Amino acid sequence: MLVGAAALLLGGGGLAAVATTALAGNSGPEPAAGHSHTITATTISCPDVGERLREVPRSAQLQVSKGLSSLDRQVHDAYHKMMEGSGSTVLVRLKQQRQKTIGTMVTAIAKNAKRPSYLLKMSGCTTKPVDEAAGSGGYDSTKTTKNGWYQNQPQPQPQDQNQSQDPGQNQGQVPGQNQGQNGGQQGQPGGPSPDDFIDITTVQPNAGTPPFAAPQGNGASTGTFTTECGRNEDGHFNSDNVIVTPGVSNGAHHTHDYVGNKATDAFANDQKLAQSDTTCTNGDQSTHYWPVLRKLDGNAEQKPGAAQDANVGTTLTPATVTLTFRGSQAGQVRAMPRFLRIITGDAKAFTNGTKNANASWSCTGFEDRQLKDKYPLCPSGSQVVRTFAFQNCWDGRDIDSANHRDHVTFSDQNGNCPNGFTAIPQLVQRITYDVPQGNSFAVDSFPEQLHKPVTDHGDFINVMPDNLMSKAVNCINSGQECK
C-alpha cells in the first residue's frame, strides 16, 4: 500500500521513490514488525481519454481540445508534486481534477452526440514502477506486425535484457543518471535511464530490408515518390498539436519539429494550410512533424514545451530528413484525400502499452537492426536513425476521427487492408542525427513518460495539391521512382 513518497534526484533523473510495505491494509507510516520496507521508483499512469473518444461533434471540438490539454497538464503537475514528496494525496487530488475536466468534456459532446458516459470512469490514476516495460504486460513483439511497424518486414524481436547496457559502459551507475561522452553526469528531469540505451552492434539483425524500402513482388505497386522539404533549417518549432488539440497553445506539452507547411501551429485550419508557403521543393504544402530530439547537456530553456514541461537539453537539428511514399504489396494504391490527418506511434506508450507504438530506432549502416523500446548507441561515424512507417489503409470516407486513429489502419503482411479500407500510399519519415557519443540524447515527451524511446511518434497532414498527389500515385502504381 502507498504510504509515502520522496524525490530521488539521481543525477537529474528525478524519479519518485514510493515507499511500500508487504503488509496489506497497513496504513501507518512504519511497516509492521517482521515485514520488509521497500523503495520503488514510480511514475503516474492514467487512462488515455483521447484514445477512447469515438464521436466529437464540431460544436464540442474546442472544449474537447482544451479538456485533453488540461488532463495532460494535471498529470504533469501531479507527477512533479509526487517527486517533491507530496505523498498519496497526489492521486486523490488528481482524480478530483480529472473528474471535473472529463465531466465538462462529456457535457459538451452530449449536446450534439450520444453522451459518452464511459469516459467518466477514466478519472482514476495509479502509479507505475519505472523499471517495468511499456504497458502492464511488458514488451509484446507480436504487436509489431499487427500494427504495421514495418509493412512486409519480419518482426523485430525483444532484446535480451542482459544486453540492455553497452558492455563496459554505465557499470555501477545509479538508475536515472546519464553518462556524457567524458564520463560526467548529464541529467534530464524524469529520464531517460541507462537501461533505455543499447549498443547497436550487440543487436541481432531483425528487420531484413530496411523499413523504407518499397514493396516488391508480383502484383505489388513498387514505385516510390519522395518529397524534399529540408531539415527544418528555418527553426519551425512549437509545442502545439494541431491534430489532437487544435485551437490550444502548448497542447502537446513537448516541442515539435516541423518541415513542409510553414503555417502549422495549433490554429492552422485547412484554409490556412492551403494558403501557406512550404519548405518542400515540389510545392507540397503537407505538414510533417515529430518530437524534437535533445542533446542532454543541461540546457534548460524556460518556455512551454521545453524546461517548463520537463524537456531539458539543446534541440538537435536533423542531419537528414527523407519523406518517401511507397506502394502496397497487394496491388495499386489510390490517392489520399487532401487534409487527411494521420498519427503514427503513441506519445503515452510507456503507460498506455505498446498497442499503438510504432517508432523505430537504429543507426546508419545497421538498419537491418531496428529497435522499438531502446535508444541505439551508434559506433563513431554512424548516425542515429528514427523511422516512422505510417498507416497505409484508409476508410474511404473520413479525413480524421475522434481519436485520430479509427479512420486509418495498417495492412497485413501481404498488403491486404481490412474490410472497408483501401490502400493508400504509405508515408515513411526517416530522420537521422549526429549525436555525441554515449547516453547523450532523448526524445521530448510528457514528463510522466520519462522520455522513453517507445513514446516516439510522427504526425502528418496531407496538403498536397491534387495534381501532385495524382503524380505520386501514378509513380507508385507504375513502378517508377519519382520526386
N, C-alpha and C positions, 0 to 999 in steps of 0.2 A: 504494500500500500504506500502511496506517496505521502511522505511525512516532512519533506523539506527540500529546498533547492539552493544551490550556490553556484556562482560563476567560476568556471575554471578558465582563466585567461592563459592558455598554453601557447606561448609564442604568438599571440594574436589569434589563436584558434577560436576562442570564445564559445565554448560549448557549455551547456547547462549540466551540472552534475546533480543528479537526483538521488537522494538517499532512500533506500528501500530496505524492508526487513522481511524475513521469511515467515513471519507470523501474520496470518490473515486476520484482519479485524483489529490489529493493534493500532490504536490511534494516538498513542503517546509519542513524545519526541524521542524516546530512547527505546531500543529493542528490548524485548523480554529476555530474561536470563536464559542462556543456552541457545539463543538464536543469533545468527550472524547479521552483520550490518554491511551492506554493500553499496558501492557508488557506481552509478551508471550514467554515462553521458547521453543526453537525450535531446530531441528536438520536438516540435509540435506538429501533429498530424491532424488535419481537419478534412471532412468530406468536401469534395470539389463540387460546389453548387453549379458552376458554369458547365461542367461536364454533363449534368443531369437535366439541363434545360431542353425542352422539346418544342416549345412554341413561345415566341416573343413577338407580340404584335407591334407594329410600328409605333403606336402610341406609348408603348412601355419601354422602348429601346433605350432611351437616355436614362430612365430610372434604373433599369437593369444594369447598364454600364456603370453608373455611379455606385450601385449596390455591390457589384463584383469588385470594384476597386476598393470600396470601403472594407469588404471582407478581407482582402489582401492586407490592407493597412492594419486592421485589427490583429491579424495573426503576426504581422511584423512587430507591432508594439508588444504583444503578449510574449513573443519569443525573447525580446530584449529584456522585458521585466523578469522573465524566468531566469535569464542569465545573470541578472542583478541580484537574485536571491529572494524574489517575492513569494516563492513557495506555491503551494497547491491552489491558493486563491486565484492565481492567474487563470486557470482553466475555467473556474466558476464565472469570473468576470467576462472572459472571452465568450462563453456560451450565452450570457445575457446580451452582450453586444450583437452577436450573430443572430440571435432570435429576433431582435428588433429590426436589423437590416434585412434579413430574409423575409420577414413579415411584410415589410414595405415593398419588396420586390414582388412578392406573391400578390399583394393587393393591386399593384399596377398592372400585372399581367392579366389578372382576373377581370379587369374592366372590359376587355375585348377578346378574351380567350378563356378556355377552360382553366379553372383555378388549379394551379399546381401545388396542392396541399402537401404532397410528398416532400417538397423542399423544406417544410417546417421541421421535419425530423432530422435535418442535417446541421443543426446548430452546435451539437456537442463535439468537442475535440479531445484527443488523447495525446500522450507522449509516446515517442518512438525512439528506441535506442539507436544512436547514430552509427553503431557498428553493424547494424542489420543491412542486408541488401535492399534494393528498392522494392517496396511492396512487402506485405506480410509473408508472402510465400517465397521471397528471395528471387533470385535470377531464374528465369524460365526461358531457355533457348528456343522452345517451341513457338514463342511469341514472334520470333523474328520473321518467319515465313508468313504466318497468318497476317501480320501487319505490314508485309511488303518491305522489310528492311532493305533488301536488295531484290528487286524483281529478277527472277530466274537465277538466283545465286544460291549456292549451298549455305546452310545455316551457320552463322558464326557460333562457335561453342563457348560456353562459360569458361573463364580462365581458372586454372588451379589456384586456389587461394594461397598456396605456398609460393606462387610466383608473383604475388602482389607487390613485392619490393624488388627493385633493381639490386642484383647481388652486389654486396659490398657497399650499398648506399643506405642511408637512413637507419642504420642499425642503432638500437638503443634510443631511438628518438621518441619523445612523448607524443601521443596522438594529438593532432591539432597544430603541430609545428610544420613549417615548410623550410627546407634547406635551400639556400641560394647556391649559385654556382661556386661561391667561395666558401661555402660551409656555414655562412651566417644565417640566422633565423630571419625569415621573411613571413610576416603574418598577414592574414586576411581574415577579418572577423567572420566566424561561422564556417571556416573551412577554406580550401579542401584539406584533407588529411593525407599523409604519405601513402596510405593504402589505396588512394584514388589514382595512383600512378603506377605504370608498369613499363619496364624496358621492352620496347617493341621487338628487340632481337630475341627475346625469350618466348615470344608468342608464336605458336604454330600457325602456318598458313591455314586459313579457314574460309576464304571468300572466293576462291577461284579467280575468275576475271574481275578486275576492278569494277565497282558498282556503277560507274558512269558509262560503261560500255553499252553499245546498242544491242538489242536482241538479235539473235541470229537463227537461221534455220528456215525450212520450208514454211511458207505462209506468213512469216514474220515481217513486220514493217521495219526495215533495217536501217533506214536513214536517220540522220540527226540534224537538228537545227540549233546553232549556237548564237546567242545574243551577247554582245560585248558591251558591258556597262561600267567598266572601271573597277577600282578598288576602294571607292569612297574617298578619293583624294580630296574632295571638297569638304570633308568633315561633316557629313549629314548624320547627326545623331539626335536622338531624343528618347525619353523613357515612356513614350505613348505606345498604345497598341490599337491601331485604327480598326482592326478586325474584331478583337474581343471586347474592347472598351472604347468604342467610338464616342467622341464628344467629351472625353475626360482626360485632362492633363495628368501625366505620370501614371497612367493606367496600368503600365507594365511593372512599375517599381524596380526595373532594371533597364539598362541602356541598350538600345538597338542601333545597329549598324545598317545603313541603307545604301543601296545602289538602285539606279533606274530613276523612277519618278521623283522629281525634285520637290514636289509639294506635299509629300507624305508626312502627315502628322495625325493627331487624334481627330482633327476637324476636317480632314480631307474627304469630302463626299465624292461620288462618281463624277459629277460635273467638274469639280476642281481637279481631280486626277486627269480627266480627259483634256483639260486645257493647259496642263503643266508641261514644262520642258522636261527633258530627260538626260541622264548621263549615258544612255545607250547610243551607240554609233549608228544604228539602223532605224532610229525613230521609234523604237519600242518604248512605250510610256509605262510599262509594267513596274510594279513595286516589288522589290526583293528586300527582305530584312531578316536579321538574326541577332541574338545577343552578342555584345562585344566580347572579345577575349582580352583579358587584362594581364599585364606583367605584374607579378606580386612584389612590387618594390616599395609598398607602404604609402604610395601617393594617395592621399585622402581628399579628393575633390569634393567640397561640401556643396552638393547640389542634388536635386532629385534624380534617382536612378543610379547615382554614384554613392559616395560615402554616406549620404543621408539614408540610403536604403541598403547599407552594409555591402556595397560593391566598391572595394578598395583596390587601387593599382592603376598604373598608366595604361590607357587604351592602346592596344596593338592594331596597327593598320595591316590588313591582309597583304601578303606578298603577291598573291594572285587570286582572282575570282573568276570561276568558269561557270556559265549558266547554259546548260545544254538540255534540249528537249529530245527525247528518244521515243521509239515506237513500241509496238506490242508484239509479244511472242505469238499471239493468236491470230494476228491479221492487221488490217488497217485501223487507223485512228481517225476520229472526227475532230473538228475544230472545238476548242474551248470557247465558251461564251465570254464576251467581254465583261469585265468586272467580276469574274469568278474569283472567289477567295478560298485559299487552301492553307491550312496549318499542318505541318508535319512535326512529330515529336510532341513531348509534353513537358512544359516548364515545371510541373509538380510531380514528375515521375518518381522522385525519391519517396514521397509519401503516398502518392496515388497508386504506385505499382507500375509495371512496365508494359501494360496493355497497349498504350499509345506511344511508348518510347520509340524513337526512330532515328536518333542521332548516330553518327558513325565517326569514329576517330582512328587515325592511322598516321603514317609517316611516308613521305615521298621515298620511293624505292622499296616500300614494304606494303603496298596497298592490297596485296593478297591476304593481309592480316588486318582485320577490321575489329574494332573494339566498341562495345556498347556502354559499358559501365566503368571504363578506365580511361584516364588520360595517357597518351603514349609518351614515353621518354625516347626521343629520337637520337640516333647517332649524330656526331658532328657532321654538318653539311647537309643533313636531311631536315625537311620542313614538316611541321605538324599539319595534318590534313583533317578538315571537317567536311563530311559529305552528308547531304540531305536528299534522299530519293523520295519525291512526293507521290501522293496518291494518284493513280492513273486510271481510275474509273469514276464516271460522273453519272448522276441520276437522270440527266437529260432535261431537268426542269429548273432547278434552283441554283442561284449563284452563291448562296450561303445557307446555313441552317442555324438553328438556335444555339446549338453547342459547337458550331463551326466544324463539325465532323460528319454528320449524317448524310450530307449531300454528295460526299466523295468517299471512295474506299480504294483498297488495293485489289489487284487481280490475284489469282492464284499463280503458282509457279509456271503454269502453262500459258499464262497471259489471259485466261478467261475471267471476265468480270461477273459478279453475282447477277442474278436475275434482276432486271430493272435498271441495270447500269450499263454504260457503254464506254469503250476505250477512248481515252484522250491522250495527247502527247504527255509523256511523263517528264516533269521538270527534275533535273538533278543540279543542285547547287553544290559546287566543290570549291572550298576556300582553303588556302594554305597560308602559313605564318612562319616567320623566323622568330624563334623564341630563345631566350637564354637557356643554357644547359641546366638540368636539374628540375626539381618540382617548383617551377618558376611561373606558372600561368594557371588561370582558371577562367571559366565562363561566368558571365554575370548570371545571377539567379535571385529568386526570392530568398530572404535571409534564412528562413527555416529549411530551405532545400540544400543549404550547406555547400553550394557551388559544385554539386555532384555532376560528373560528366553525363550521366544518364538523363539529366534535365535539359540538355541542349535541344534546340528546336529551330525550325525555319518557317518563314511566312512568305506568302506570295499573293499578289492581286494581279490578275491578267488585265492589262490595259493596252495590249497590242491593238493597233488599228486592224480592222477586219482583213484588209488585203495582205498585211504582214502575217497574220495568223494563217491565212489560206496558203501563203508561200511556205510557211513552216510545215503545215500538214502535207502539202504536195511533196516537199523534200523528203519527209519521213516515210510517206507511203510509197514513194518511188525509189527508195534506197539510196538517195543522194546525201552528201554531207554539205550542208549549206550554212551560211552566216548572213 
